[in-house]
Structures are given as structure tokens and as C-alpha cells.
């Protein structure tokens, strides 16, 4: 039984961007049955750290196995469904490579760029580096529809979510997929329900 | 036939830290026969970008397959050798998870922190975030010798290399492995030979 773990509640600003959305999206693409469970946002205690040693979400439980890191969870789901990754060795290698490129060639710059931009938007020391990486990525996306294996894979899913932060338009069409819309709605509904429960409590 | 691709030459400061060292180290741990080939550092032309779309190194060729991203190359090598990753599903999942944690929970902060520190060491806006992540990681490393599967894996190799930058001592013992020493020597010798060839030329 697959269970997706997220926070019980988060303040409004990150809603729609909590990384559980990557797993919700992948689960919807692959139509994999799953439950959603929560850890307290306010108290990242021992139980949480035992599952996710950096006190973050999401993580995934699959029977006795717990997996953290959204990228690792996506690869785990991709092993379960050809909707997320082809089965041939070359297709798998390409998918894995572009998933890791999202995490380590783009997000490694874009997330610190976003974080620094919150406090010093006018002179962000990561601006040039991010621009260079996005320019290289745009050159790839200008030549083909999908990053890996000539088809939609979990690498496109991850890259499209990553590119919501620096808002690279070249990836917007991947966000048009119905499974992203449903994942986004589900995350907002999850946190809205938490607000409602608090208001009643 | 495996070929590790790196630059023909780099200036002295990054020597010993060019990411081909991760692949040299893994190849040495697994005792995998391979060749080393180069792309020009000075001219990141079309041929290079066709293999590595961000104009970086390393990348790996394995027959007709080209793989870029050091993390993806390490996973590819790990599929070839039990010296780098156990064969059982849980051990593989743990290894993959901690490899991705290195790339996306630590290096995503430590590399931009290093980059920004070059120009503004006194007030690095990523200092607190990096400190928090390293504190969480130290708590893990204080409780066990290896990140995944109760044994040395490619996840330890990658994390130890990542932690050379913020210099987390908890990982130093992994750098004591003979295969790291030989990888380090090989990279320095590679670039020293390039200097010698230039001096003669």
C-alpha cells in the first residue's frame, strides 16, 4: 500500500508549491491507488526525523519501505508504472539522467535564487548563473517536446514543476496535463480542509 | 566500453574538485575497465553540448549510450557493480534516496553557498540554511557508519565528495578510502599532463 506523507497544514504562501505536488501528480499520471497521511508542520519531532532526516516533506511509504526526497520518490513510482518511465534500459537511463538534471543542474540554482530573491531581489548574486542554465535548457526544449526517451516521463513532470519557480515558459505546456491540475487542486483542498478543521476546533 | 569524459585542461583552482573525480572514484571502487577522453575547456562547442547540454563535465559513454550528470553516471555505474550498490530492492532504494539527498538536500545549498562566498564571504545569505542542513546530516552520521543499506555505497561516495566543500568532518573518514586517493591523484595527473603538453607545444 502506497502512502504519500505531507504536512498537516502549511501557511498560505507555499500552498500549491509544497513538494508533495510532484508525487500527487505522478500518482495521478500513473493512476496508482494510495493514501495521504500527515506529519505536524509545527513540530518536526523524532517520529518525523526518523522518516525524513531533514524534517521536510514529502516522503512515501510502500509497505515496510520509507523513501524520502521527492526525486527518489518519483523514481520509485516510475519503477511501478510505464506511464512514468519506459521499460527499456536506454529510456530508463535517459529518464533518470534528466530527472537528476532537474534536481542538480536547474533546481540547485533556482531554489537558492528564489530564496535569496526574497530578501535581495535587486542584486541577486545567482541571477547570471540561473540565466545561463535556463538558456541551455531552453535550447534543448526548443528542439524537442520531451526531455527523455521521446515521450512524457517523470523527468518532464519534475522539470516542469521546478520551472514554475523561475517561470520558464518553455515548460508551461507540460503543466497543461490534467494530472497536474488534479494534483494542484488536491494539494490546495488538503490545506483548505486543515484550515476548516482549525476554524471548527 | 566505458569512457569517462572530462575537460582537456582546467585552470589550477578547481583541480581535485572537477566532478569527474566522482566517476574516477566509483570506477576505482568497482574496478571497472574504462578509458578517459576529453572535450576542450576553452570551446564548449556543438559537439560538447550534444553530449552534455549545459556544457559541463563529466559525462560517460557506454557503447551507444551517453549519460550526463555525475549523479546519473554514478547510478549507471552502480547498476554494473555490487561494490557500489546492493542488489536487493530495499538496498537499491536506500542508495538512490541518499544519493539524491546529497544532490538535492545538501549540494543544492552548499554549491550556491560556496559560489556566493567567493564574492561576499562575510554575509553569506545561505549560511543559516546550510548550517541547518549539515546539522541534520551530522545527526544521521553520528548514529551510523554508512548512509544506506548498512554498508559503503555510491551514496557515501557522492556525499563525501559533496561535503569536501563545506568541509563537514563527519564524512572525512570516507575520503580515507584508497580508491578516493587514486581518483584524486589521477585527476591531478591528468591536468598536470595537459600543462606539460602545453609547455612543450
Contacts between the chains, C-beta under 8 A, distances in Angstrom:
chain1	res1	chain2	res2	distance
A	49	B	136	7.6
A	49	B	139	7.6
A	53	B	101	7.9
A	53	B	136	5.6
A	53	B	137	7.3
A	53	B	139	7.1
A	53	B	140	5.0
A	54	B	101	7.6
A	54	B	105	5.3
A	54	B	133	6.4
A	54	B	136	4.8
A	54	B	137	7.8
A	55	B	136	6.7
A	56	B	105	7.6
A	65	B	89	8.0
A	65	B	90	6.0
A	65	B	93	6.1
A	67	B	93	5.8
A	67	B	97	5.4
A	68	B	97	6.2
A	68	B	101	7.3
A	69	B	97	5.5
A	69	B	100	4.4
A	69	B	101	5.2
A	69	B	104	6.2
A	69	B	105	6.8
A	70	B	104	7.9
A	71	B	100	4.5
A	71	B	103	7.7
A	71	B	104	5.9
A	72	B	93	7.4
A	72	B	96	5.3
A	72	B	97	4.0
A	72	B	100	4.5
A	72	B	101	7.6
A	75	B	96	6.1
A	75	B	100	7.9
A	76	B	93	6.2
A	76	B	96	8.0
A	89	B	65	8.0
A	90	B	64	8.0
A	90	B	65	6.0
A	93	B	65	6.1
A	93	B	67	5.8
A	93	B	72	7.4
A	93	B	76	6.2
A	96	B	72	5.4
A	96	B	75	6.1
A	96	B	76	8.0
A	97	B	67	5.4
A	97	B	68	6.2
A	97	B	69	5.5
A	97	B	72	4.0
A	100	B	69	4.4
A	100	B	71	4.5
A	100	B	72	4.5
A	100	B	75	7.8
A	100	B	100	7.6
A	100	B	103	6.6
A	101	B	53	7.9
A	101	B	54	7.7
A	101	B	68	7.3
A	101	B	69	5.2
A	101	B	72	7.6
A	103	B	71	7.7
A	103	B	100	6.6
A	103	B	103	5.4
A	103	B	104	4.5
A	103	B	108	7.6
A	104	B	69	6.2
A	104	B	70	7.9
A	104	B	71	5.9
A	104	B	103	4.5
A	104	B	104	6.9
A	104	B	107	6.7
A	104	B	108	7.6
A	105	B	54	5.3
A	105	B	56	7.6
A	105	B	69	6.8
A	107	B	104	6.7
A	107	B	108	6.2
A	108	B	103	7.6
A	108	B	104	7.6
A	108	B	107	6.2
A	108	B	108	4.7
A	108	B	111	6.0
A	108	B	112	7.0
A	109	B	112	6.7
A	111	B	108	6.0
A	112	B	108	7.0
A	112	B	109	6.7
A	112	B	112	3.9
A	112	B	113	7.9
A	112	B	126	6.0
A	113	B	112	7.9
A	115	B	125	7.6
A	115	B	126	7.5
A	115	B	129	7.0
A	116	B	116	7.8
A	116	B	125	5.1
A	116	B	126	7.4
A	119	B	125	6.5
A	120	B	125	7.0
A	125	B	115	7.6
A	125	B	116	5.1
A	125	B	119	6.5
A	125	B	120	7.0
A	126	B	112	6.0
A	126	B	115	7.5
A	126	B	116	7.4
A	129	B	115	7.0
A	133	B	54	6.4
A	136	B	49	7.6
A	136	B	53	5.6
A	136	B	54	4.8
A	136	B	55	6.7
A	137	B	53	7.3
A	137	B	54	7.8
A	139	B	49	7.6
A	139	B	53	7.1
A	140	B	53	5.0
